Amino acid sequence: MTFNSLQFLVFFMVVTLWFFRRKSQKARVWLLLIASCYFYMSFIPRYVLILGGTIIVDYFAGIQIEESEGKTRKLWLVLSLIVNIGALAIFKYYNFFIDNIHTGFLIFGKPLSLPMLKMALPIGLSFHTFQAMSYTIEVYRKDQAAERNFAVYALYVMFYPQLVAGPIERPQNVLPQLKEFREYDWNNVKEGLARMLWGFFKKVVIADRLAMIVERTYGHTSESSSLALFAGAAFYSFQIYCDFSGYSDIAIGAAKVMNIRLMENFDQPYLSRNISEFWSRWHISLSSWFRDYLYIPLGGNRKGEGRQKVNVFLVFVISGLWHGANLTFILWGMLHGILVIFFPGMKKDKKEQKNKRNSIMWIPLNFILVTFLWIFFRSENVRGAWGYIKKIFEFKGGSNYVGLGRVELLFSVLLIAILLMREKLLPGHFIQNNKRFYTYTILMVIICYFLGVFTENQFIYFQF
C-alpha cells in the first residue's frame, strides 16, 4: 500500500475519520497501532513479526535500563542494540558480506560455498531500527523516561505515516504527543492536507515523470550523447529529491491532520553552497541521528583535527552502507565524507555575508557536484557509474535523448522550475485562508489527475 495508490487514500480517510470519532486517547492509540500494523502488513504480512520481536525487546529493555544501575543498565542497552542491529545485519547485509567472502576466496583460487539468505529485505527496516535505537539510547542517557504503556511505545516505532521511510523521530518529540488527547483542529487539517497534496504532486507529477527519462538514460548509456547523459543525471537529482521529500511531505501532512507534529526532513538542499551545508538540509533526521549517536560519541571534534576527520569519514562510510548493501553506496558515502573533510564549507565572515553574489555562485557548482555523486547512488555497480561519468566527459555530440521529444524535456524542466519557485517563495501557512485552501486543493487535484504518472511506482527509499 504505497502513498501514491487509491488504496492508501481510502485507508487514510477511513482511519482519520475513525480517529476523530474516538473520545479517548487510549482508543486512538490502539486504533492507530492496529491501522499501522495493517498498513505494514499490506506489503509482506509476515515481516511484521520481525518488527514485533524488536518492539517487545526494546520495550522491556527500556524499563530495565531505567530501573537498573551500573553495568546492568549498559547490558540491557547492549542487548537492545544487538537485537536491532542484528536484525538489520541479517536481513540487509548478510548476503552482501557472504557474496564478498565468496569473491575473496575465488581470487585466491579457493572456492567457498556458504548459504545465502533467500528473503526480501523487510521494507523500511533501516528506518525502524534507527528510531527504535534512539529510544533505548535516550533512556540510557536519562534524557527520556521509559515508556510503561506498551501500546504507546509500539505506536511510536510503528506510526504508519513515517514507518517505512521516516522522518526518523526522537522519543522526546513523538511520545508526549501520543499520550495527549487533542480535539479536532481545522487549521491543522488544512495544513496537513495541503502538505500531503504537495507531496503527491512531487511524487506523481515530477518524480515519476522524471523517472521515465532517467530510466531510459541509464538504460541506454552507450547510445546517448554527453548532454543527454548529464541531463539524465541532473533529472535523477530532482527525481530522488521529489520522491523522498514527497514521501516526507505526505507523512508529515498525514500526521498533522491528526494533530501530531513530525520533524522536518528537508530544507531546500539544492540551494546549498557546499557538501556540509547539503547534509544539514538533506534527510535531516538521518544526518542528526548520525551526529548525535555516532559522530559525537566517537569524539566529534573534541579530540583534535586528525581524529575529527577520521570520525567524519567513518560516519559517511556507515551512512553509505546504511543506504544499501552495495559498493556503490559505500563509495557514494566515502566521496561525500572526503568532500566534507577537505572542503568543510565557506567561512561565514562579515565580508562574505555582504558579498551575496560570491555566495550564490557556489549553489549551481555544488548542485553539479552532488549530481555527479548521485550517479554512484543510482548505478547498479561501480563499473557502470564510472562508465556513465566517462561517457559524459567524452563530450560526444548529437541530440540523442533515447527517444524523448524536446517537448517532454522542456516540460520536465518547467516542472522543476515550478518546484523551486514554490518551495522558495510560498510559506507553509499560505493556505490558512479557507478560500485559498479550497482553491489550492482543487487546483492540485486537477493537476495531479491530468499530469500525474499513476503506475504506483514504489518510493525510492522504501528499499532502505
Secondary structure as UniProt FT lines:
FT   TURN            3..4
FT   HELIX           6..21
FT   HELIX           25..41
FT   TURN            42..43
FT   HELIX           45..47
FT   HELIX           48..67
FT   HELIX           71..88
FT   HELIX           89..93
FT   HELIX           94..107
FT   TURN            108..109
FT   TURN            123..124
FT   HELIX           125..140
FT   TURN            141..142
FT   HELIX           150..158
FT   HELIX           160..162
FT   TURN            163..165
FT   HELIX           171..178
FT   HELIX           186..200
FT   HELIX           201..207
FT   HELIX           208..219
FT   HELIX           221..223
FT   HELIX           226..257
FT   TURN            258..259
FT   HELIX           269..271
FT   HELIX           275..281
FT   HELIX           284..290
FT   HELIX           291..295
FT   TURN            296..303
FT   HELIX           305..323
FT   HELIX           327..342
FT   HELIX           350..354
FT   HELIX           356..360
FT   HELIX           362..378
FT   HELIX           382..392
FT   TURN            393..395
FT   TURN            402..403
FT   HELIX           406..425
FT   TURN            428..431
FT   HELIX           434..451
FT   HELIX           460..463
//
